[in-house]
Amino acid sequence: MFSFSSVALFLALLLSGYLSALCSSPPNPNPSQAYKNDRVGGIAGGSPVVFRRSVILCFSFYHALLALTFPSADTHICRYPSHLNPVLFTWNTHIVACLVLIICIGAPIRLAAYRGLGKNFTFRLSPPDRLITTGIYRYVQHPSYTGLFTVVTANFMFLTRWDGSLACWLPGDIVEKMRGWGGLVYCVIIFQMLWILSMRVKDEEAMLHEKFGKSWEQWQRKTKRFFPGVF
């Protein structure tokens, strides 16, 4: 029999995975004619999006299933259950922080941006029909990136760690060799994410400035890019 705690964590992880996949899914089809300068447009639609969404859903369901059966995971679903880090499969401060970042902060911000832009929100850059400065856009210029970065970072903190569900299929000698390198690897990944994000923001701001001119400049001076009153 499953405990109430394990069932609750299972459901929370499923919700987290669903919201993470939703944040990686375009709310509208990509435009037939994208903006001329969209340097990361190649990963913003089509097969890359389907691949990312599928990976998120698969990893999330598998992690939730392991949490439901932890610590007695069947060897048919986890070859090396002894390699699993208990911190990632039981209720504790770390897992709660990750789930709160996704369910209560990152995903709501990202989905609020979806609603705010409506039909103008596409993954490939395309000039919107009007400048949105209401709703969440009254406070920040790029809330969708704030939300997405929060969701992705929180998922890295528990979902793709090699002492997490990946450890089920990694022999002990490989796990030992990887031990201690996690922080460096994730710093490199986050740096790459920030680099891609900076390019997207520059391209998007150039597009909006070109389309709306002084209206965009006035709004840009009154708001911050990612966090209200900070930066």
C-alpha positions, 0 to 999 in steps of 0.5 A: 500500500502507498502512504498518503505522503507518497501519493501526495508527492506523486500528484504534486510531481505530476502537476509540476510536470504538466505545468512545465510541459505547458510552459514549453508549449506554444499557445499559438501557431508560429507566424508564417513570416517571422521577424527578420532578426530572430537568432534563436528562432530555430529552437523555438518551434516545430520538432525542438518544441515537441522533443522538449515537451516529450522529455519533460513529460516522460521524466516527470512521470517517471520521477513521480512513479519512483517517488510513489514507490520509494524506497522499495522501487521495483528493479523492473522500473529502476535497475539500481534503486540504491543509487537514488538520492532520498532527498529527491523522492521524499517530502523535504525542504529541497523538493518543496522549494522546487515544487513551489518555484514551478507550481506557485511562481514560475508557471503562473508568471509564464501562463499570465504572459500567455494570457496577457499577449493572447494571439500575439504570443508566438515562439517565433518572433513576429511584430504584435498588432499592439503594444501590451502594457497592461496586466503583468506587462504593467510591471515587467517587460519580459515576464514570460522569460522570468517564468520560464527560467524559473521553471527550467531552473527548478526542474534542473534542481531535481528532475535531471540530476544523475542522483535522481531518476537517471541513477536508476540506469547508471552503474555504480562506477559511473555514478561515483565518477559523476559525483561532485561535478553536478554543480559545474555542469549546471552552472554551464547549462544555466550560463548557456540559457542566459546567453540564449535568453540575452540574444532573444531579449535583444532581438525582441526589443529591437523588433518592438522598438522598430514597430512602436517607437516612442510608445515602447521607449516610454514603457521601457523606461517605466518598467524593468525587464524581468523583476519589478523594481530590480532589473 
